[in-house]
Amino acid sequence: MSKVKVAIIGCGGIANGKHMPSLAKVKDAEIVAFCDVIVEKAEQAKEKFGNAESKVYADFKELLKDSSIDVVHVCTPNDSHSYISIAAMEAGKHVLCEKPMAKTAAEAREMLAASKRTGKKLSIGYNNRYRPDSQFLKGLCEAGEFGEIYFAKAHAIRRRAVPTWGVFLDEEKQGGGPLIDIGTHALDLALWMMDNYKPKAVLGRAFHKLSSRENAANAWGPWDPKEFTVEDSAFAMITMENGATIILESSWALNSLEVDEAKVSLSGTEGGADMKDGLRLNGEKNSRLFTTKVDLSAGGVAFYEGQTESDADLEARLWIDAVLNDKELTVKPEQALVVSEILEAIYESSRTGEAVYFNN
């Protein structure tokens, strides 16, 4: 194929803020179709990112009948990720689905099965893996710089930044709040850095402590307590089969000044690292402790042909390259499935008050 023909299903915030602007910069990609249940949104997307020949749809099933489309980006609410992605793969399209992989782990497993059954590529939009600090830190992990990483913290804390638009507050549509929305990014980073996808047990708790407040201070204006049906914060301890432990913290609203989002802290036998104040490395040399702050301002993996790329731009370029040249995916569906399984276990643990054990 000369150019990868891409369709966007769901022309809302994440499509306009990440997917379409980044795809527009990929020389080997062309957005040829736009779909949204609110057809005006699809028409606006075509106006901005398409051309005269681009097609607009209100029904994704009609879009999938177009045999010329190679790739579909699924940018819809969580409860529709699985059936749209599966239908797209069965229609012969490769799929990049926004995170989380699905609303439930069972749906995520069905997506993985569909990818294997159809032979179509499936990746999930964990774009924080593509940041310069993430890429550099992953390289150190792979080189064994930290030895055995046996403890990590996954940080996704906002003090007051509850998304009050769309369906973010709707548990039926989304499956949860900050845990499944931003906690999923931090957990993905931790598992990826550790290269450990074998959870043993989870003990977690989700809270609804601030969501009932009227006229609450919030970055995007007060929320409606009647619509706030998801948790406002959630925390968990995750133990892996080899004994490694991850502490996961997530919130949209929390009385805390320790605010970090999509960051990790790692502790290994030979050293450690964190993203709390830039990228910092720590360890011991010549019987002395050291701390080093990594300068990511010039050079490095996130720089391409002399130009800097955002995480979203790098994600789009590498994804299209993987489709066009049949290369290995940066985010594999098997990895994203484990993230979904752990998130679901945290919610279950919170409901029951008991630890959840995995049968791997």
Buried (B, 14 or more C-beta within 10 A) or exposed (E): EEBBBBBBBBBBEBBBEBBBBBBBEBEBBBBBBBBBBEBEBBBBBBEBBBEEEBBBBBEBEEBBEBEEBBBBBBBBBBBBBBBBBBBBBEBEBBBBBBBBBBBBBEBBBBBBEBBEEBEBBBBBBBBBBBBBBBBBBBEBBEEEBBEEBBBBBBBBBBBBBBBBEEBBBBBEBBBBBBBBBBBBBBBBBBBBBBEBBEBBBBBBBBBBEBBEBEEBEBEEEEBEBEEBBBBBBBBBBBBBEEEBBBBBBBBBBBEBEEBBBBBBBBBBEEBBBBBBEEBBBBBEEEEEEEEEEBEBEEEBBBBEEEEEBBBBBBBBBBBBBBBBEEEEBBBBBEBBBBBBBBBBBBBBBBEEEEBBEBEE
